[in-house]
């Protein structure tokens, strides 16, 4: 999965899809020190939500392509 760094929400990697603009359901990933991924939706991170919901993800950082 191709992801691109953004300073949104203190630094996340946004999934790059074949779209001109990010949509509310575009996934934004962050990684812990062990390389475990979790994601939140772009819509949650840009809606001034003080506590966006983060979801666990089965992939590790090594499974992503970083742009």
C-alpha positions in Angstrom: 0.0 0.0 0.0 1.4 3.4 -1.0 1.2 6.1 1.7 2.5 9.6 1.9 3.5 11.6 4.9 1.4 14.5 6.2 1.7 16.7 9.3 -2.0 16.2 9.9 -2.8 15.0 13.5 0.9 15.3 14.6 2.2 13.2 11.6 0.4 10.5 9.8 0.8 8.6 6.5 -2.2 9.0 4.2 -3.2 6.2 1.8 -2.7 7.2 -1.8 -5.6 6.1 -4.0 -6.5 7.0 -7.5 -8.4 10.1 -6.5 -7.7 13.8 -7.1 -8.5 14.7 -3.4 -8.7 12.8 -0.1 -12.1 11.7 0.9 -13.6 11.3 4.3 -13.0 7.5 4.2 -9.3 7.7 3.2 -7.2 5.9 5.8 -4.5 7.7 7.7 -1.9 5.5 9.4 0.5 5.9 12.3 3.0 3.4 13.6 4.4 2.5 17.0 8.0 1.7 17.9 7.6 -1.9 16.9 6.2 -1.0 13.5 2.6 -1.9 14.2 0.1 0.2 12.3 -3.2 1.7 13.3 -5.5 3.9 11.2 -8.1 6.6 11.5 -10.2 8.1 8.7 -9.2 11.3 7.1 -12.7 12.7 7.8 -12.2 12.1 11.6 -8.8 13.7 11.6 -10.0 16.8 9.8 -13.3 17.4 11.5 -12.0 19.0 14.7 -12.8 15.8 16.5 -10.9 16.0 19.8 -10.7 12.2 20.1 -10.7 10.5 16.7 -11.2 6.8 16.7 -8.0 4.8 15.8 -8.3 1.2 14.6 -5.8 -1.6 14.8 -4.3 -2.9 11.5 -2.8 -6.3 10.7 0.1 -4.9 8.6 3.5 -3.7 9.8 5.4 -0.7 8.6 7.5 -3.1 6.4 4.3 -3.9 4.4 3.9 -0.3 3.2 5.5 1.7 0.5 6.4 5.2 1.7 6.3 8.2 -0.6 
